[in-house]
């Protein structure tokens, strides 16, 4: 058994900023669809922070995405680096709605300053591998998360049954152009501690 886990200092695991929001989402979806069996319902969040005092067009753009998403957002406030107050909306999204949010974020990219608009889209799930070399279902898996568009990153906490299994997933991820796993983050899993036997008094 092998574990793949970037160090805690690398909060996001792997940066993949070269891809657009939609490209990263689509390739991540392909990875999930072709290699995983989802164990827990994905937790998908979409948050938009903006100020309407500088650009009224931002509020109009936010209203356009509100009309697309079925879920009702939770309203709040945030602040930028100048400690100016920002309006904030947060949605819990379905997998299908994530794509609409990603398209909208790509359309908004570069149109506004960071201190007047920001948007984040993320999804976290736990899984087990759908198969391992040899064709049998795997008993291990891990956690996979996507953070968009900034920092544009993936959390990759994976377990593998063998070096052959790890290499197969590494080659697959490189082939679809999602991420290149690093061998230096691979470690042998610690053996499970044997349960202590308790002797009952006679």
N, C-alpha and C positions, 0 to 999 in steps of 0.2 A: 504494500500500500504506500502511495506517495501523495504528499500534499503540496499544492502550489499556492503560495501566499506571499505577495510582495510585502516588504517590511512595513510596520505601522507608520513609519515616517512618510511613506508614499500613500497618502490618504486615499487617493483615487485609484490606486492600482496601476493603471496604464493610461497615459494621455494619448488621445487620438484626434488632436485638433485639426489634422489635415483634411478630415472629412466634413462635409456639410451636415447639418442636423438631420436631414432626411436620409442621407447616405448612411450615417452611423446607425440610425434607428432601423433602417431596412436590413442592413447586414447583421445587426444584432438579432432581429426577428428571424432571419434565416438561420442563424446559429441555434436559437432556441427551438425553432421548428424542426430542424434536421438532426439535432444531437441530444435533445433533452426531453425528459418527462417532468413536467412541472409538479412540484410537491405541495406548494402553498400558493394561494391566489396572489398574483403579482400586485405589488403596491405601487401604483403610478400616480405621480403628483405633477401638477403644472401650476407654476406661480408667475404672475406678472406684476412688476412694480413700476410705477411711472408717476410723473408730475405733469399735470395739465396746464400749469402756469406758464410754461415756456413754449409748449407746442400743443395746440388744441387737436392737431391731427392724431396724436397718440391716443387720445380718448376715443376718437372715431375708429381707429384701428382695433383697439381693445373691444369696442362694442361689436365689431364685425366678427371676432372670434367667439364672443359670447353667444352670438346667434347660431353658431355652428355646433358648439358643444351642448349636449343634452343636460349634463349635470349642472346644478346650481353652485356657483362659487361661494367661498367664504370670504367676506370682505374684511380687510384689516388695514394697517398702516405699516410703513417701513421708513427708512431714512437712507440717504445717500452719503457719500464721503464728506459732503459739506454739512451734514446733519440737517439737511432740508427734508421736510416731511413728504413722503410719497404715498400715493394710493396703492393698495395691494389687493389682488384677488388670487385665490388658490382653489384649484379644482382637483377632485379625485377622478381620474380618467379610466375608461376602458382601454383595452389594447387598440381597438379600432380608432378611438378618439385621439390616441397619441400621434397618429400619423397626421391628422388635421392640424394638431398643435405644432408638429415639427415643420410642416409646410409653411405655416404662418410665421414661425420664428425665423425661418430662412428668408422669407419675404421682408421681415423687419430688420434683418442684419445690415448694419452699417448706415441705417437711416437716422439714428439718434445717438446722442452722447450717452456714455455709460451712467452718468449721474442723473439723467432724466428718464431713462428706460432700461429695464433688464427683464429677462425672462428665463426661467429654468424649467426643464422637463426631465423627470427622473423616473426610473422604474427599478424595483428590486424584487427578486424572486429566489426561491430555493428549489433545487431540482436534484434528480439523479440522472445519470447518463442513460440514453435509450438503448445503447449497446456498447460492447467492448470488442476488441479484436477476438474473433472466434464466433461472434454473433449472439452471444448470450447477454441478457439484460444485466446491467451493472448494479451492484449493491451500494455504490458510492456516487457522490455528486458534489454539491456545494452550493455556493451563493453566487449570483451573477447580477450586476447592477449597471445601469447606464445613466450617465449624467450629461445633459445637453442644455444649450450649445456650448456653454463655458462652465467648466474647463474642457468639455469634450473628452470624457473619460469613462473607463470601465473598471468595475470592481470584479476581480477574478480570484475567488477563493474556491479552488477546485481540489477534489480528491481523485486519484487515478489508481487503478488496480495494478498497473505495471508500467515500466518504462515504455513498452510498446504502445500502450494505451495513451500515455502522455504524448508521445511523438506523433501518433495519429491525429490527436486533437490539435496539436501545435501546427502540423502541416495543413490541416483543414482550415484553421483560422487564417493562416497566411494565404492560402489559396483564395478565400473569399475576400481578402483584403480588409479584414477587420482589425486584427492586432497580431503582433509577433510576441509570443511568449518567450520569457527569458529563462534559460536553464538554471541561472543562479538563484532563482526563487523556488526551486524544487527541493523538497526535503523528504526524507523517509519519515513516515508516520510513526509516532511513538506507540509502542505496543500497549494494548489495553491492560490496565492493572487487574490482576487476578483478585477475585472477591475473597475476603478473609473469612475463614471458617470459624464459627463461634461454637465452642464446646459447652454444651449445657451441663450444669451440675447434676450429678447423680442423686 
